[in-house]
Amino acid sequence: MNNEQNKIPQATAKRLPLYYRFINNLHHQGKLRVSSKELSDAVKVDSATIRRDFSYFGALGKKGYGYNVEYLLSFFRKTLDQDEVTKVALIGVGNLGTAFLHYNFMKNNNTKIEMAFDADPNKVGSEIGGVPVYHVDDLEDYLQNTAVAILTVPSTEAQGITERLVEAGVSGILNFTPARITVPDHIRVHHIDLSVELQSLVYFLKHYPLEEEEGE
Ligand code: ATP
């Protein structure tokens, strides 16, 4: 992300990729403008928040007209550095890691898993979803100019691997292990614990059931 990002509150910045994906789809459909109501329905963010977010982007919606799709798209591309491909490495080619290697991230944004690492000699040397799998011992040799790593190793391995990633110059880690990892201040970690998310969804369903709107 470029420096313009600094002025945008973090909560807004987190919604950027969501907006980007939807606006990109609209652009592909040939739509020239979009209202905050349409956006709100599609991305499930209330329209007041959308208007506030978009004011940070310098996009001022006009009443009865909405927002200019072309303008938004070029803003998002610039801000999310969509013109540049971000190189990503994946560590741990188990069930989850393998699924990610098969998943086509490029469809929606310009990130690409370029290489994967594992400790299992049966996996090392293979290619999964077009991505080469190297031995984790050789991590430092391959990780040049790689900004981001996805961590799908067993949780016991997470901290040790993280330290090596940081040493090798990785600045962002998407941690799919249940382990809480410790990093220096300049490293950003986003933690996604799938079982916690699932449990939390089930909890909310039970305790905070959503009411159906009348007439729907
Ligand atoms: P998951 O479903 O969580 O991906 P799994 O059950 O397929 O996991 P795990 O035991 O969680 O397998 O291990 C994930 C992957 O991480 C395996 O392919 C394993 O060989 C690999 N792995 C284990 N230790 C290391 C390590 N130190 N460095 C790199 N890869 C490792």
Boltz pocket constraint, residues with backbone or C-beta under 6 A from the ligand:
constraints:
  - pocket:
      binder: B
      contacts: [[A, 91], [A, 92], [A, 93], [A, 94], [A, 95], [A, 96], [A, 97], [A, 117], [A, 118], [A, 119], [A, 120], [A, 123], [A, 136], [A, 152], [A, 153], [A, 154], [A, 157], [A, 161]]
      max_distance: 6.0
